[in-house]
Amino acid sequence: LKDMHYFEELCVPAANGTGNGTQSPDCRAQDEQLSLIFTVGSFMNNFMTFPTGYIFDRFGTVPARLLAISLYTSGMLLIAFSTAATALILFPAMCLLSVGGILLILTNMQ
């Protein structure tokens, strides 16, 4: 994602005294934003295990798998159609991807 310039606007030019511009910009804020996306996705993975398990127990395998497939597919489509200009849709994309993925894992353990 860094190579595709996601959240590149968060990078600030490096402060050097020579002014020759050979130093690379400081992109810690970009790294923090990408880390936050990973953290939110990981949290949703663990947080939604109980509700998705309840859906699986209450409605059965087929509806749970259909829900999981639609959540996972929606997350993948959001990632596929995201650009550097629409980088904020990575937050819901990772949430959908992790919740759909954990539900797929749960429905495989019968």
Wavefront OBJ file of the C-alpha trace (Angstrom):
o trace
v 0.000 0.000 0.000
v 2.922 2.334 0.622
v 4.178 1.709 -2.914
v 0.709 2.597 -4.214
v 0.906 5.913 -2.290
v -1.884 5.242 0.219
v -1.911 7.933 2.925
v 1.115 9.592 1.314
v -0.292 13.003 2.246
v 0.640 12.194 5.850
v 4.343 12.185 4.979
v 6.235 15.353 5.811
v 9.433 16.473 4.090
v 12.575 15.685 6.014
v 14.153 18.661 7.712
v 17.767 18.824 6.633
v 20.096 21.724 6.956
v 21.726 21.413 3.547
v 18.618 21.866 1.432
v 19.756 19.397 -1.218
v 16.658 17.193 -0.779
v 18.502 13.877 -0.612
v 16.774 12.666 2.528
v 13.571 10.696 2.266
v 10.431 12.184 3.825
v 9.299 11.275 7.324
v 6.394 8.864 6.864
v 5.748 7.775 10.447
v 2.179 9.083 10.281
v 1.585 6.986 7.163
v 2.917 3.914 8.966
v 0.703 4.663 11.955
v -2.389 4.943 9.758
v -1.673 1.619 8.056
v -1.011 0.061 11.453
v -4.335 1.437 12.700
v -6.139 -0.253 9.804
v -4.512 -3.546 10.764
v -5.387 -3.018 14.433
v -9.053 -2.275 13.708
v -9.285 -5.337 11.459
v -7.662 -7.543 14.093
v -9.970 -6.194 16.785
v -13.047 -6.888 14.673
v -11.782 -10.403 14.047
v -11.755 -11.152 17.770
v -14.729 -9.006 18.788
v -17.171 -10.474 16.273
v -16.381 -14.121 17.030
v -19.178 -14.392 19.609
v -21.930 -12.686 17.533
v -21.048 -14.641 14.411
v -20.921 -17.851 16.442
v -24.428 -17.095 17.681
v -25.604 -16.565 14.088
v -24.020 -19.886 13.160
v -25.696 -21.731 16.057
v -29.082 -20.061 15.615
v -29.488 -20.223 11.823
v -27.213 -23.066 10.753
v -24.362 -23.601 8.360
v -25.822 -22.455 5.036
v -27.076 -19.005 6.137
v -23.899 -18.413 8.149
v -21.696 -19.325 5.194
v -23.746 -17.141 2.849
v -23.338 -14.235 5.252
v -19.615 -14.956 5.561
v -19.161 -15.132 1.795
v -21.018 -11.871 1.250
v -19.051 -10.067 3.993
v -15.729 -11.406 2.716
v -16.578 -10.599 -0.913
v -17.693 -7.080 0.015
v -14.405 -6.495 1.837
v -12.384 -7.793 -1.087
v -14.302 -5.609 -3.552
v -13.744 -2.542 -1.399
v -10.018 -3.253 -1.341
v -9.934 -3.989 -5.069
v -11.637 -0.716 -5.983
v -9.845 1.469 -3.456
v -7.308 4.021 -4.594
v -4.916 6.324 -2.803
v -7.597 9.027 -2.984
v -10.197 6.758 -1.347
v -7.850 5.134 1.145
v -10.245 5.536 4.070
v -12.443 2.750 2.716
v -9.724 0.374 3.873
v -11.175 0.648 7.391
v -14.584 -0.869 6.559
v -12.934 -3.192 4.045
v -10.680 -4.747 6.667
v -13.593 -5.011 9.105
v -15.721 -6.850 6.543
v -12.794 -9.012 5.518
v -11.921 -10.074 9.055
v -15.530 -10.691 10.166
v -16.300 -12.672 7.019
v -13.073 -14.597 7.396
v -13.660 -15.550 11.024
v -17.193 -16.674 10.192
v -15.857 -18.832 7.366
v -13.392 -20.392 9.789
v -16.139 -20.996 12.355
v -18.407 -22.681 9.813
v -15.581 -24.979 8.731
v -15.235 -26.333 12.279
v -18.366 -28.461 12.483
l 1 2 3 4 5 6 7 8 9 10 11 12 13 14 15 16 17 18 19 20 21 22 23 24 25 26 27 28 29 30 31 32 33 34 35 36 37 38 39 40 41 42 43 44 45 46 47 48 49 50 51 52 53 54 55 56 57 58 59 60 61 62 63 64 65 66 67 68 69 70 71 72 73 74 75 76 77 78 79 80 81 82 83 84 85 86 87 88 89 90 91 92 93 94 95 96 97 98 99 100 101 102 103 104 105 106 107 108 109 110
